[in-house]
Amino acid sequence: MSKLEVLVAAVQENEVTLAEHMNLSTEAVICNQCQLFEYKEFERKGRLVRCYEFTERGVGRNRNNALMRAEGELVLFGDEDIVYNDDYEERVLRAFEENPQADILMFNVTAVESRQTYENVRPKPVRWYNYGRYPTYAMCARLESLRKANVWFSLLFGGGAPYSNGEDTLFIHDCLKRRLKIYAVPVIIGHEMARENNESTWFNGYNEKFFYDRGVLYHYLYGIMERPFALRFLLTKRKTMCVQIPLHKAYALMVKGMKEA
């Protein structure tokens, strides 16, 4: 049976309490952004949890730190606000047994309503036209496949990085570019805890920085197709995103980000 390890990105958390809140029952690596460098380990439900505390900042760097230290055959990316089902290990292992061709599987993790971006209702391949909807915490990968492909998280995007979110989309983009086989499966493995006041670690409204950063991201994701995809994005989301900043100005900000990327 494959060995499953959860790779958790956290910020100033008590690791023992965090493992309890997340309902971790497999081996895990917790990389915690703290004030001092420190290593500790403990057992939970008979499984080893290794904890690394770093002073370095940035979610991409944090995930890379965990990925470099991973030892499991399968690695499940987790966030500190995810609560796993009691049988998540069994569900993940069974899904990989049923999909031996897959390098990566995207699972269902129920998000709070305002952050819900996807739901797998049937098995399907993840392609260039639908990969942008999946968050990191939906993803479980064969570690050997990631290392052979030499895929890592961007240090430019995400909480604590120069530009806001997008490190997860870029990671999946790079996996597809290196021809890793990715499939979505209708298997629920956990849910997202609601944050107090629905706070986000990166989102501060649909302001100028939001659109500028999105332009930088689209440059890396879509290359020569960056502008058509940006316009489609804004037209689709205009009723939500273009209330304070009109569509034409939002598009100009995205183009500025593309040019300066």
Secondary structure, DSSP 8 states (H G I E B T S, - for coil): ---EEEEEEEES--HHHHHHHHT--SEEEEEEE-SS-EEEEEEETTEEEEEEEES---HHHHHHHHHHH---SEEEEEETTEEE-TTHHHHHHHHHHH-TT-SEEEEEEE--GGG------S-EE--TTTGGG--GGGEEEEHHHHHHHT----SSBSTTSSB-S-HHHHHHHHHHHTT--EEEEEEEEEEE---GGG--SS---S-HHHHHHHHHHHHHHHGGGHHHHHHHHHHHHHHHHSSSS-HHHHHHHHHHHHHH-
